[in-house]
Amino acid sequence: MFLDRWQREAGVDPAKTGRHPAYVFGLSFVLVLIAAYLLARILGPAPALGDAVGTGLIVGVGCVATSYGVNHLFAGRSVTLWAIDAGYHAVKFALFGVILGLWH
């Protein structure tokens, strides 16, 4: 959804990354599965939906987004790039919470 803006802010030229899209998407999928599994381990069996979503937001915003904030500050990256990166992970972990809360 924010691909063009993210590429511009990050200074990424997809033609020059040297990585095949199948490699990028494939490895990204594996990493996302690992993150979802670890959140499931944190939540434990049969979490309530609200607790699962809340914990997902705490992890996404409280751990991941703040860590990205520190990295972006030291790298001199824009607030816009941080908002895209952090927002993606906050939403991702909240969705993990929804799925895990409804699944159990």
Biopython code that builds the backbone (N, CA, C, O; Angstrom):
import numpy as np
from Bio.PDB.StructureBuilder import StructureBuilder

atoms = [
    (1, "MET", "N", (0.822, -1.183, 0.000)),
    (1, "MET", "CA", (0.000, 0.000, 0.000)),
    (1, "MET", "C", (0.878, 1.264, 0.000)),
    (1, "MET", "O", (0.529, 2.259, -0.636)),
    (2, "PHE", "N", (2.004, 1.227, 0.704)),
    (2, "PHE", "CA", (2.893, 2.382, 0.774)),
    (2, "PHE", "C", (4.218, 2.110, 0.061)),
    (2, "PHE", "O", (5.225, 2.750, 0.363)),
    (3, "LEU", "N", (4.224, 1.162, -0.886)),
    (3, "LEU", "CA", (5.468, 0.735, -1.512)),
    (3, "LEU", "C", (6.230, 1.881, -2.157)),
    (3, "LEU", "O", (7.419, 2.054, -1.892)),
    (4, "ASP", "N", (5.572, 2.661, -2.992)),
    (4, "ASP", "CA", (6.274, 3.749, -3.682)),
    (4, "ASP", "C", (6.855, 4.752, -2.692)),
    (4, "ASP", "O", (8.007, 5.166, -2.825)),
    (5, "ARG", "N", (6.064, 5.139, -1.708)),
    (5, "ARG", "CA", (6.532, 6.108, -0.708)),
    (5, "ARG", "C", (7.673, 5.524, 0.111)),
    (5, "ARG", "O", (8.646, 6.219, 0.406)),
    (6, "TRP", "N", (7.560, 4.239, 0.485)),
    (6, "TRP", "CA", (8.607, 3.590, 1.276)),
    (6, "TRP", "C", (9.896, 3.527, 0.474)),
    (6, "TRP", "O", (10.965, 3.841, 0.998)),
    (7, "GLN", "N", (9.813, 3.124, -0.794)),
    (7, "GLN", "CA", (11.013, 3.045, -1.624)),
    (7, "GLN", "C", (11.678, 4.407, -1.768)),
    (7, "GLN", "O", (12.904, 4.508, -1.717)),
    (8, "ARG", "N", (10.884, 5.448, -1.945)),
    (8, "ARG", "CA", (11.429, 6.801, -2.073)),
    (8, "ARG", "C", (12.112, 7.228, -0.771)),
    (8, "ARG", "O", (13.233, 7.736, -0.795)),
    (9, "GLU", "N", (11.438, 7.022, 0.363)),
    (9, "GLU", "CA", (11.977, 7.427, 1.656)),
    (9, "GLU", "C", (13.231, 6.636, 2.031)),
    (9, "GLU", "O", (14.166, 7.179, 2.619)),
    (10, "ALA", "N", (13.239, 5.336, 1.681)),
    (10, "ALA", "CA", (14.369, 4.475, 2.030)),
    (10, "ALA", "C", (15.501, 4.551, 1.011)),
    (10, "ALA", "O", (16.599, 4.049, 1.252)),
    (11, "GLY", "N", (15.225, 5.181, -0.127)),
    (11, "GLY", "CA", (16.239, 5.265, -1.173)),
    (11, "GLY", "C", (16.497, 3.916, -1.843)),
    (11, "GLY", "O", (17.617, 3.623, -2.262)),
    (12, "VAL", "N", (15.466, 3.115, -1.936)),
    (12, "VAL", "CA", (15.587, 1.775, -2.509)),
    (12, "VAL", "C", (15.166, 1.797, -3.964)),
    (12, "VAL", "O", (14.089, 2.283, -4.309)),
    (13, "ASP", "N", (16.029, 1.265, -4.811)),
    (13, "ASP", "CA", (15.700, 1.052, -6.213)),
    (13, "ASP", "C", (15.565, -0.448, -6.410)),
    (13, "ASP", "O", (16.570, -1.159, -6.398)),
    (14, "PRO", "N", (14.338, -0.952, -6.592)),
    (14, "PRO", "CA", (14.142, -2.394, -6.673)),
    (14, "PRO", "C", (14.977, -3.065, -7.762)),
    (14, "PRO", "O", (15.333, -4.237, -7.637)),
    (15, "ALA", "N", (15.286, -2.341, -8.808)),
    (15, "ALA", "CA", (16.071, -2.912, -9.899)),
    (15, "ALA", "C", (17.527, -3.140, -9.490)),
    (15, "ALA", "O", (18.238, -3.906, -10.140)),
    (16, "LYS", "N", (17.976, -2.481, -8.416)),
    (16, "LYS", "CA", (19.383, -2.562, -8.020)),
    (16, "LYS", "C", (19.614, -3.371, -6.742)),
    (16, "LYS", "O", (20.741, -3.420, -6.249)),
    (17, "THR", "N", (18.576, -4.003, -6.198)),
    (17, "THR", "CA", (18.762, -4.750, -4.952)),
    (17, "THR", "C", (19.525, -6.044, -5.170)),
    (17, "THR", "O", (20.182, -6.537, -4.254)),
    (18, "GLY", "N", (19.445, -6.603, -6.376)),
    (18, "GLY", "CA", (20.159, -7.834, -6.672)),
    (18, "GLY", "C", (19.497, -9.075, -6.100)),
    (18, "GLY", "O", (20.077, -10.159, -6.153)),
    (19, "ARG", "N", (18.309, -8.941, -5.562)),
    (19, "ARG", "CA", (17.610, -10.085, -4.979)),
    (19, "ARG", "C", (16.335, -10.364, -5.776)),
    (19, "ARG", "O", (15.568, -9.458, -6.103)),
    (20, "HIS", "N", (16.144, -11.615, -6.067)),
    (20, "HIS", "CA", (14.945, -12.028, -6.793)),
    (20, "HIS", "C", (13.732, -11.865, -5.870)),
    (20, "HIS", "O", (13.815, -12.186, -4.685)),
    (21, "PRO", "N", (12.617, -11.374, -6.395)),
    (21, "PRO", "CA", (11.421, -11.203, -5.564)),
    (21, "PRO", "C", (10.975, -12.486, -4.852)),
    (21, "PRO", "O", (10.464, -12.428, -3.733)),
    (22, "ALA", "N", (11.165, -13.631, -5.490)),
    (22, "ALA", "CA", (10.779, -14.897, -4.852)),
    (22, "ALA", "C", (11.598, -15.128, -3.578)),
    (22, "ALA", "O", (11.070, -15.622, -2.582)),
    (23, "TYR", "N", (12.874, -14.775, -3.611)),
    (23, "TYR", "CA", (13.728, -14.893, -2.433)),
    (23, "TYR", "C", (13.250, -13.955, -1.331)),
    (23, "TYR", "O", (13.126, -14.358, -0.174)),
    (24, "VAL", "N", (12.985, -12.712, -1.691)),
    (24, "VAL", "CA", (12.561, -11.704, -0.709)),
    (24, "VAL", "C", (11.231, -12.096, -0.081)),
    (24, "VAL", "O", (11.103, -12.095, 1.144)),
    (25, "PHE", "N", (10.240, -12.430, -0.900)),
    (25, "PHE", "CA", (8.918, -12.777, -0.372)),
    (25, "PHE", "C", (8.950, -14.121, 0.364)),
    (25, "PHE", "O", (8.288, -14.283, 1.389)),
    (26, "GLY", "N", (9.707, -15.068, -0.148)),
    (26, "GLY", "CA", (9.797, -16.371, 0.505)),
    (26, "GLY", "C", (10.419, -16.284, 1.887)),
    (26, "GLY", "O", (9.872, -16.818, 2.852)),
    (27, "LEU", "N", (11.556, -15.615, 1.987)),
    (27, "LEU", "CA", (12.218, -15.467, 3.287)),
    (27, "LEU", "C", (11.394, -14.587, 4.219)),
    (27, "LEU", "O", (11.343, -14.847, 5.421)),
    (28, "SER", "N", (10.756, -13.562, 3.692)),
    (28, "SER", "CA", (9.881, -12.717, 4.513)),
    (28, "SER", "C", (8.740, -13.531, 5.099)),
    (28, "SER", "O", (8.387, -13.349, 6.264)),
    (29, "PHE", "N", (8.161, -14.422, 4.314)),
    (29, "PHE", "CA", (7.077, -15.272, 4.798)),
    (29, "PHE", "C", (7.552, -16.151, 5.952)),
    (29, "PHE", "O", (6.852, -16.291, 6.955)),
    (30, "VAL", "N", (8.730, -16.739, 5.814)),
    (30, "VAL", "CA", (9.283, -17.578, 6.879)),
    (30, "VAL", "C", (9.502, -16.751, 8.147)),
    (30, "VAL", "O", (9.175, -17.204, 9.244)),
    (31, "LEU", "N", (10.045, -15.556, 8.008)),
    (31, "LEU", "CA", (10.298, -14.699, 9.172)),
    (31, "LEU", "C", (8.999, -14.273, 9.853)),
    (31, "LEU", "O", (8.939, -14.197, 11.080)),
    (32, "VAL", "N", (7.968, -13.997, 9.071)),
    (32, "VAL", "CA", (6.668, -13.628, 9.635)),
    (32, "VAL", "C", (6.058, -14.816, 10.384)),
    (32, "VAL", "O", (5.456, -14.641, 11.443)),
    (33, "LEU", "N", (6.212, -16.014, 9.837)),
    (33, "LEU", "CA", (5.727, -17.201, 10.544)),
    (33, "LEU", "C", (6.431, -17.375, 11.890)),
    (33, "LEU", "O", (5.800, -17.735, 12.884)),
    (34, "ILE", "N", (7.726, -17.122, 11.917)),
    (34, "ILE", "CA", (8.473, -17.210, 13.174)),
    (34, "ILE", "C", (7.948, -16.187, 14.174)),
    (34, "ILE", "O", (7.751, -16.509, 15.346)),
    (35, "ALA", "N", (7.719, -14.956, 13.720)),
    (35, "ALA", "CA", (7.191, -13.912, 14.610)),
    (35, "ALA", "C", (5.811, -14.288, 15.137)),
    (35, "ALA", "O", (5.526, -14.087, 16.317)),
    (36, "ALA", "N", (4.950, -14.833, 14.273)),
    (36, "ALA", "CA", (3.612, -15.245, 14.702)),
    (36, "ALA", "C", (3.700, -16.385, 15.709)),
    (36, "ALA", "O", (2.966, -16.401, 16.697)),
    (37, "TYR", "N", (4.586, -17.329, 15.465)),
    (37, "TYR", "CA", (4.775, -18.444, 16.393)),
    (37, "TYR", "C", (5.232, -17.937, 17.761)),
    (37, "TYR", "O", (4.730, -18.385, 18.792)),
    (38, "LEU", "N", (6.171, -17.016, 17.768)),
    (38, "LEU", "CA", (6.668, -16.487, 19.039)),
    (38, "LEU", "C", (5.593, -15.711, 19.791)),
    (38, "LEU", "O", (5.522, -15.793, 21.017)),
    (39, "LEU", "N", (4.755, -14.958, 19.077)),
    (39, "LEU", "CA", (3.644, -14.290, 19.752)),
    (39, "LEU", "C", (2.685, -15.325, 20.325)),
    (39, "LEU", "O", (2.169, -15.149, 21.429)),
    (40, "ALA", "N", (2.444, -16.398, 19.589)),
    (40, "ALA", "CA", (1.576, -17.465, 20.095)),
    (40, "ALA", "C", (2.159, -18.075, 21.365)),
    (40, "ALA", "O", (1.418, -18.410, 22.289)),
    (41, "ARG", "N", (3.458, -18.217, 21.415)),
    (41, "ARG", "CA", (4.109, -18.742, 22.629)),
    (41, "ARG", "C", (3.941, -17.773, 23.793)),
    (41, "ARG", "O", (3.709, -18.200, 24.924)),
    (42, "ILE", "N", (4.053, -16.485, 23.531)),
    (42, "ILE", "CA", (3.863, -15.476, 24.578)),
    (42, "ILE", "C", (2.423, -15.523, 25.094)),
    (42, "ILE", "O", (2.193, -15.436, 26.300)),
    (43, "LEU", "N", (1.463, -15.661, 24.193)),
    (43, "LEU", "CA", (0.048, -15.642, 24.567)),
    (43, "LEU", "C", (-0.380, -16.896, 25.313)),
    (43, "LEU", "O", (-1.265, -16.844, 26.167)),
    (44, "GLY", "N", (0.242, -18.014, 24.997)),
    (44, "GLY", "CA", (-0.154, -19.269, 25.617)),
    (44, "GLY", "C", (-1.417, -19.819, 24.976)),
    (44, "GLY", "O", (-1.950, -19.244, 24.027)),
    (45, "PRO", "N", (-1.894, -20.951, 25.514)),
    (45, "PRO", "CA", (-3.070, -21.580, 24.917)),
    (45, "PRO", "C", (-4.352, -20.810, 25.214)),
    (45, "PRO", "O", (-4.536, -20.280, 26.310)),
    (46, "ALA", "N", (-5.215, -20.760, 24.242)),
    (46, "ALA", "CA", (-6.564, -20.184, 24.363)),
    (46, "ALA", "C", (-6.610, -18.777, 24.947)),
    (46, "ALA", "O", (-7.293, -18.555, 25.947)),
    (47, "PRO", "N", (-5.897, -17.817, 24.349)),
    (47, "PRO", "CA", (-5.984, -16.451, 24.865)),
    (47, "PRO", "C", (-7.329, -15.816, 24.505)),
    (47, "PRO", "O", (-7.910, -16.113, 23.461)),
    (48, "ALA", "N", (-7.802, -14.953, 25.373)),
    (48, "ALA", "CA", (-9.008, -14.180, 25.050)),
    (48, "ALA", "C", (-8.679, -13.227, 23.905)),
    (48, "ALA", "O", (-7.548, -12.754, 23.794)),
    (49, "LEU", "N", (-9.650, -12.949, 23.065)),
    (49, "LEU", "CA", (-9.425, -12.108, 21.892)),
    (49, "LEU", "C", (-8.843, -10.750, 22.271)),
    (49, "LEU", "O", (-7.864, -10.309, 21.668)),
    (50, "GLY", "N", (-9.423, -10.091, 23.248)),
    (50, "GLY", "CA", (-8.932, -8.775, 23.652)),
    (50, "GLY", "C", (-7.514, -8.820, 24.172)),
    (50, "GLY", "O", (-6.710, -7.937, 23.873)),
    (51, "ASP", "N", (-7.200, -9.845, 24.949)),
    (51, "ASP", "CA", (-5.833, -9.996, 25.459)),
    (51, "ASP", "C", (-4.848, -10.254, 24.327)),
    (51, "ASP", "O", (-3.738, -9.723, 24.328)),
    (52, "ALA", "N", (-5.254, -11.068, 23.366)),
    (52, "ALA", "CA", (-4.382, -11.398, 22.246)),
    (52, "ALA", "C", (-4.096, -10.170, 21.389)),
    (52, "ALA", "O", (-2.951, -9.933, 21.005)),
    (53, "VAL", "N", (-5.129, -9.392, 21.089)),
    (53, "VAL", "CA", (-4.940, -8.176, 20.286)),
    (53, "VAL", "C", (-4.115, -7.161, 21.074)),
    (53, "VAL", "O", (-3.204, -6.541, 20.525)),
    (54, "GLY", "N", (-4.428, -6.991, 22.349)),
    (54, "GLY", "CA", (-3.682, -6.056, 23.184)),
    (54, "GLY", "C", (-2.211, -6.425, 23.278)),
    (54, "GLY", "O", (-1.340, -5.561, 23.172)),
    (55, "THR", "N", (-1.937, -7.698, 23.476)),
    (55, "THR", "CA", (-0.542, -8.147, 23.540)),
    (55, "THR", "C", (0.140, -7.965, 22.198)),
    (55, "THR", "O", (1.309, -7.583, 22.142)),
    (56, "GLY", "N", (-0.580, -8.235, 21.115)),
    (56, "GLY", "CA", (-0.014, -8.003, 19.788)),
    (56, "GLY", "C", (0.360, -6.546, 19.584)),
    (56, "GLY", "O", (1.418, -6.244, 19.031)),
    (57, "LEU", "N", (-0.504, -5.640, 20.027)),
    (57, "LEU", "CA", (-0.198, -4.207, 19.916)),
    (57, "LEU", "C", (0.962, -3.814, 20.814)),
    (57, "LEU", "O", (1.798, -2.998, 20.427)),
    (58, "ILE", "N", (1.021, -4.384, 22.007)),
    (58, "ILE", "CA", (2.139, -4.079, 22.914)),
    (58, "ILE", "C", (3.454, -4.509, 22.281)),
    (58, "ILE", "O", (4.435, -3.766, 22.315)),
    (59, "VAL", "N", (3.476, -5.705, 21.705)),
    (59, "VAL", "CA", (4.701, -6.176, 21.056)),
    (59, "VAL", "C", (5.007, -5.329, 19.822)),
    (59, "VAL", "O", (6.145, -4.899, 19.631)),
    (60, "GLY", "N", (3.992, -5.088, 18.981)),
    (60, "GLY", "CA", (4.204, -4.343, 17.739)),
    (60, "GLY", "C", (4.627, -2.905, 17.965)),
    (60, "GLY", "O", (5.552, -2.413, 17.318)),
    (61, "VAL", "N", (3.949, -2.230, 18.884)),
    (61, "VAL", "CA", (4.265, -0.818, 19.147)),
    (61, "VAL", "C", (5.373, -0.699, 20.184)),
    (61, "VAL", "O", (6.348, 0.027, 19.991)),
    (62, "GLY", "N", (5.208, -1.422, 21.286)),
    (62, "GLY", "CA", (6.123, -1.254, 22.418)),
    (62, "GLY", "C", (7.505, -1.805, 22.199)),
    (62, "GLY", "O", (8.478, -1.266, 22.727)),
    (63, "CYS", "N", (7.614, -2.871, 21.430)),
    (63, "CYS", "CA", (8.934, -3.474, 21.202)),
    (63, "CYS", "C", (9.472, -3.161, 19.810)),
    (63, "CYS", "O", (10.567, -2.618, 19.665)),
    (64, "VAL", "N", (8.697, -3.507, 18.794)),
    (64, "VAL", "CA", (9.204, -3.390, 17.426)),
    (64, "VAL", "C", (9.266, -1.934, 16.964)),
    (64, "VAL", "O", (10.308, -1.486, 16.486)),
    (65, "ALA", "N", (8.168, -1.192, 17.098)),
    (65, "ALA", "CA", (8.152, 0.191, 16.606)),
    (65, "ALA", "C", (9.153, 1.068, 17.339)),
    (65, "ALA", "O", (9.798, 1.920, 16.726)),
    (66, "THR", "N", (9.288, 0.869, 18.638)),
    (66, "THR", "CA", (10.266, 1.682, 19.374)),
    (66, "THR", "C", (11.688, 1.323, 18.973)),
    (66, "THR", "O", (12.550, 2.199, 18.894)),
    (67, "SER", "N", (11.943, 0.046, 18.719)),
    (67, "SER", "CA", (13.276, -0.362, 18.264)),
    (67, "SER", "C", (13.584, 0.235, 16.894)),
    (67, "SER", "O", (14.695, 0.704, 16.647)),
    (68, "TYR", "N", (12.601, 0.214, 16.018)),
    (68, "TYR", "CA", (12.776, 0.865, 14.719)),
    (68, "TYR", "C", (13.038, 2.357, 14.896)),
    (68, "TYR", "O", (13.844, 2.941, 14.172)),
    (69, "GLY", "N", (12.356, 2.967, 15.854)),
    (69, "GLY", "CA", (12.569, 4.390, 16.110)),
    (69, "GLY", "C", (14.012, 4.702, 16.453)),
    (69, "GLY", "O", (14.584, 5.659, 15.931)),
    (70, "VAL", "N", (14.603, 3.903, 17.324)),
    (70, "VAL", "CA", (16.013, 4.105, 17.689)),
    (70, "VAL", "C", (16.904, 3.934, 16.461)),
    (70, "VAL", "O", (17.779, 4.762, 16.206)),
    (71, "ASN", "N", (16.683, 2.865, 15.704)),
    (71, "ASN", "CA", (17.496, 2.632, 14.507)),
    (71, "ASN", "C", (17.358, 3.766, 13.499)),
    (71, "ASN", "O", (18.350, 4.202, 12.915)),
    (72, "HIS", "N", (16.129, 4.245, 13.291)),
    (72, "HIS", "CA", (15.899, 5.318, 12.330)),
    (72, "HIS", "C", (16.536, 6.619, 12.792)),
    (72, "HIS", "O", (17.055, 7.378, 11.973)),
    (73, "LEU", "N", (16.504, 6.886, 14.094)),
    (73, "LEU", "CA", (17.155, 8.103, 14.606)),
    (73, "LEU", "C", (18.656, 8.081, 14.340)),
    (73, "LEU", "O", (19.211, 9.058, 13.838)),
    (74, "PHE", "N", (19.311, 6.980, 14.672)),
    (74, "PHE", "CA", (20.757, 6.901, 14.473)),
    (74, "PHE", "C", (21.147, 6.857, 13.002)),
    (74, "PHE", "O", (22.230, 7.308, 12.630)),
    (75, "ALA", "N", (20.265, 6.312, 12.163)),
    (75, "ALA", "CA", (20.556, 6.241, 10.732)),
    (75, "ALA", "C", (20.189, 7.530, 10.001)),
    (75, "ALA", "O", (20.481, 7.673, 8.813)),
    (76, "GLY", "N", (19.542, 8.481, 10.713)),
    (76, "GLY", "CA", (19.152, 9.735, 10.089)),
    (76, "GLY", "C", (18.019, 9.570, 9.089)),
    (76, "GLY", "O", (17.906, 10.350, 8.144)),
    (77, "ARG", "N", (17.183, 8.564, 9.290)),
    (77, "ARG", "CA", (16.069, 8.331, 8.379)),
    (77, "ARG", "C", (14.885, 9.203, 8.759)),
    (77, "ARG", "O", (14.812, 9.721, 9.874)),
    (78, "SER", "N", (13.970, 9.357, 7.832)),
    (78, "SER", "CA", (12.848, 10.263, 8.030)),
    (78, "SER", "C", (11.797, 9.681, 8.969)),
    (78, "SER", "O", (11.701, 8.469, 9.159)),
    (79, "VAL", "N", (11.018, 10.584, 9.546)),
    (79, "VAL", "CA", (9.898, 10.179, 10.395)),
    (79, "VAL", "C", (8.856, 9.442, 9.556)),
    (79, "VAL", "O", (8.199, 8.522, 10.043)),
    (80, "THR", "N", (8.709, 9.843, 8.308)),
    (80, "THR", "CA", (7.763, 9.179, 7.416)),
    (80, "THR", "C", (8.141, 7.714, 7.220)),
    (80, "THR", "O", (7.276, 6.840, 7.278)),
    (81, "LEU", "N", (9.419, 7.437, 6.989)),
    (81, "LEU", "CA", (9.876, 6.063, 6.820)),
    (81, "LEU", "C", (9.645, 5.277, 8.103)),
    (81, "LEU", "O", (9.200, 4.130, 8.054)),
    (82, "TRP", "N", (9.943, 5.882, 9.253)),
    (82, "TRP", "CA", (9.697, 5.212, 10.531)),
    (82, "TRP", "C", (8.208, 4.911, 10.691)),
    (82, "TRP", "O", (7.849, 3.813, 11.116)),
    (83, "ALA", "N", (7.342, 5.855, 10.360)),
    (83, "ALA", "CA", (5.902, 5.642, 10.519)),
    (83, "ALA", "C", (5.422, 4.483, 9.644)),
    (83, "ALA", "O", (4.583, 3.692, 10.075)),
    (84, "ILE", "N", (5.940, 4.376, 8.433)),
    (84, "ILE", "CA", (5.550, 3.272, 7.553)),
    (84, "ILE", "C", (6.051, 1.950, 8.122)),
    (84, "ILE", "O", (5.290, 0.989, 8.234)),
    (85, "ASP", "N", (7.333, 1.902, 8.482)),
    (85, "ASP", "CA", (7.907, 0.672, 9.022)),
    (85, "ASP", "C", (7.241, 0.270, 10.335)),
    (85, "ASP", "O", (6.850, -0.885, 10.510)),
    (86, "ALA", "N", (7.113, 1.215, 11.248)),
    (86, "ALA", "CA", (6.530, 0.927, 12.559)),
    (86, "ALA", "C", (5.051, 0.575, 12.436)),
    (86, "ALA", "O", (4.576, -0.352, 13.093)),
    (87, "GLY", "N", (4.335, 1.298, 11.612)),
    (87, "GLY", "CA", (2.913, 1.034, 11.432)),
    (87, "GLY", "C", (2.659, -0.344, 10.856)),
    (87, "GLY", "O", (1.718, -1.030, 11.256)),
    (88, "TYR", "N", (3.494, -0.745, 9.923)),
    (88, "TYR", "CA", (3.361, -2.088, 9.345)),
    (88, "TYR", "C", (3.458, -3.152, 10.436)),
    (88, "TYR", "O", (2.631, -4.062, 10.501)),
    (89, "HIS", "N", (4.466, -3.032, 11.285)),
    (89, "HIS", "CA", (4.669, -4.044, 12.317)),
    (89, "HIS", "C", (3.608, -3.974, 13.412)),
    (89, "HIS", "O", (3.207, -5.010, 13.943)),
    (90, "ALA", "N", (3.156, -2.796, 13.752)),
    (90, "ALA", "CA", (2.090, -2.670, 14.751)),
    (90, "ALA", "C", (0.817, -3.343, 14.254)),
    (90, "ALA", "O", (0.166, -4.076, 14.999)),
    (91, "VAL", "N", (0.465, -3.094, 12.999)),
    (91, "VAL", "CA", (-0.730, -3.713, 12.419)),
    (91, "VAL", "C", (-0.529, -5.222, 12.286)),
    (91, "VAL", "O", (-1.445, -5.997, 12.561)),
    (92, "LYS", "N", (0.651, -5.636, 11.870)),
    (92, "LYS", "CA", (0.939, -7.064, 11.707)),
    (92, "LYS", "C", (0.745, -7.815, 13.022)),
    (92, "LYS", "O", (0.081, -8.851, 13.047)),
    (93, "PHE", "N", (1.312, -7.309, 14.107)),
    (93, "PHE", "CA", (1.184, -8.000, 15.388)),
    (93, "PHE", "C", (-0.238, -7.924, 15.936)),
    (93, "PHE", "O", (-0.689, -8.860, 16.596)),
    (94, "ALA", "N", (-0.945, -6.844, 15.679)),
    (94, "ALA", "CA", (-2.354, -6.770, 16.090)),
    (94, "ALA", "C", (-3.167, -7.819, 15.327)),
    (94, "ALA", "O", (-4.030, -8.471, 15.914)),
    (95, "LEU", "N", (-2.903, -7.990, 14.025)),
    (95, "LEU", "CA", (-3.592, -9.011, 13.238)),
    (95, "LEU", "C", (-3.231, -10.419, 13.710)),
    (95, "LEU", "O", (-4.088, -11.301, 13.748)),
    (96, "PHE", "N", (-1.962, -10.629, 14.072)),
    (96, "PHE", "CA", (-1.591, -11.906, 14.674)),
    (96, "PHE", "C", (-2.454, -12.159, 15.900)),
    (96, "PHE", "O", (-2.953, -13.266, 16.101)),
    (97, "GLY", "N", (-2.628, -11.118, 16.724)),
    (97, "GLY", "CA", (-3.450, -11.258, 17.921)),
    (97, "GLY", "C", (-4.884, -11.618, 17.590)),
    (97, "GLY", "O", (-5.477, -12.477, 18.243)),
    (98, "VAL", "N", (-5.449, -10.968, 16.580)),
    (98, "VAL", "CA", (-6.817, -11.287, 16.164)),
    (98, "VAL", "C", (-6.919, -12.751, 15.740)),
    (98, "VAL", "O", (-7.818, -13.472, 16.174)),
    (99, "ILE", "N", (-5.998, -13.176, 14.898)),
    (99, "ILE", "CA", (-6.030, -14.553, 14.403)),
    (99, "ILE", "C", (-5.854, -15.547, 15.546)),
    (99, "ILE", "O", (-6.600, -16.521, 15.649)),
    (100, "LEU", "N", (-4.869, -15.301, 16.401)),
    (100, "LEU", "CA", (-4.633, -16.228, 17.514)),
    (100, "LEU", "C", (-5.764, -16.212, 18.527)),
    (100, "LEU", "O", (-6.099, -17.251, 19.095)),
    (101, "GLY", "N", (-6.359, -15.046, 18.761)),
    (101, "GLY", "CA", (-7.468, -14.952, 19.691)),
    (101, "GLY", "C", (-8.718, -15.646, 19.186)),
    (101, "GLY", "O", (-9.475, -16.218, 19.971)),
    (102, "LEU", "N", (-8.939, -15.601, 17.883)),
    (102, "LEU", "CA", (-10.108, -16.258, 17.305)),
    (102, "LEU", "C", (-9.874, -17.758, 17.076)),
    (102, "LEU", "O", (-10.815, -18.551, 17.099)),
    (103, "TRP", "N", (-8.641, -18.125, 16.861)),
    (103, "TRP", "CA", (-8.300, -19.500, 16.515)),
    (103, "TRP", "C", (-8.501, -20.444, 17.707)),
    (103, "TRP", "O", (-8.998, -21.560, 17.553)),
    (104, "HIS", "N", (-8.115, -19.985, 18.871)),
    (104, "HIS", "CA", (-8.132, -20.889, 20.042)),
    (104, "HIS", "C", (-9.488, -20.931, 20.626)),
    (104, "HIS", "O", (-9.714, -21.629, 21.615)),
]
sb = StructureBuilder()
sb.init_structure("model")
sb.init_model(0)
sb.init_chain("A")
sb.init_seg("    ")
for serial, (resi, resn, name, xyz) in enumerate(atoms, 1):
    if name == "N":
        sb.init_residue(resn, " ", resi, " ")
    sb.init_atom(name, np.array(xyz, "f"), 0.0, 1.0, " ", f" {name:<3s}", serial, name[0])
structure = sb.get_structure()
